[in-house]
């Protein structure tokens, strides 16, 4: 573990998760994530094209490869 007077850093194991980019019906956009422990329950809904978030139910749209790349750039996922 590295530490200092004004900062602290601890390395932890990598873990995978799902990033969700959400555009609400009132055109707000936000993002969220789902950890593997919660994924099984979410996948059942997603296969049906349904996404539940903060007590609301939304239509889920899968992105194609081009849209996925654009989203990764917008969220700066591939930025070093």
C-alpha positions in Angstrom: 0.0 0.0 0.0 1.3 3.5 -0.9 0.2 6.4 1.1 1.1 10.1 1.7 0.1 13.2 3.6 -2.5 14.4 1.0 -3.3 11.2 -0.8 -3.8 7.5 -0.3 -3.9 4.7 -2.8 -4.6 1.0 -2.4 -4.6 -1.4 -5.2 -7.5 -3.9 -5.3 -8.3 -6.8 -7.6 -9.8 -6.0 -10.9 -13.5 -6.9 -11.3 -15.9 -6.8 -14.2 -19.2 -5.0 -14.2 -21.8 -3.7 -16.7 -22.1 0.0 -17.4 -25.5 1.3 -18.3 -26.1 4.5 -20.1 -29.6 5.7 -19.5 -31.7 8.4 -21.4 -34.9 9.0 -19.4 -38.2 9.9 -21.1 -37.6 13.5 -20.0 -34.3 13.4 -22.0 -31.9 13.3 -19.0 -29.0 11.1 -19.4 -27.0 9.4 -16.7 -25.0 6.2 -16.2 -25.0 3.4 -13.7 -23.4 0.0 -13.3 -24.4 -3.5 -12.2 -22.0 -5.7 -10.3 -21.8 -9.5 -11.2 -23.6 -10.5 -8.0 -26.7 -8.6 -9.2 -26.4 -9.5 -12.9 -28.5 -12.7 -13.0 -31.7 -10.9 -11.9 -31.0 -8.0 -14.3 -30.4 -10.2 -17.3 -33.9 -11.8 -17.1 -35.4 -8.3 -17.5 -32.9 -7.2 -20.2 -33.7 -10.2 -22.4 -37.3 -9.0 -22.4 -36.2 -5.5 -23.3 -37.1 -4.1 -19.9 -34.9 -2.1 -17.5 -36.0 -1.2 -13.9 -34.3 1.7 -12.2 -35.3 3.7 -9.2 -38.8 2.3 -9.0 -39.5 2.9 -12.7 -39.7 0.5 -15.7 -38.0 1.5 -19.0 -37.7 0.0 -22.4 -34.1 -1.3 -22.9 -32.3 -0.8 -26.3 -29.2 -2.8 -27.1 -26.5 -0.8 -29.0 -24.9 -2.1 -32.2 -21.1 -2.1 -32.6 -21.0 1.4 -34.0 -23.2 2.8 -31.2 -21.2 1.0 -28.6 -17.9 2.5 -29.9 -19.5 6.0 -29.8 -20.7 5.4 -26.3 -17.3 4.1 -25.1 -15.8 7.3 -26.5 -18.4 9.6 -24.9 -17.9 7.9 -21.5 -14.1 8.0 -22.0 -13.8 4.3 -21.3 -11.0 3.8 -23.7 -9.1 7.0 -22.8 -5.8 6.2 -21.1 
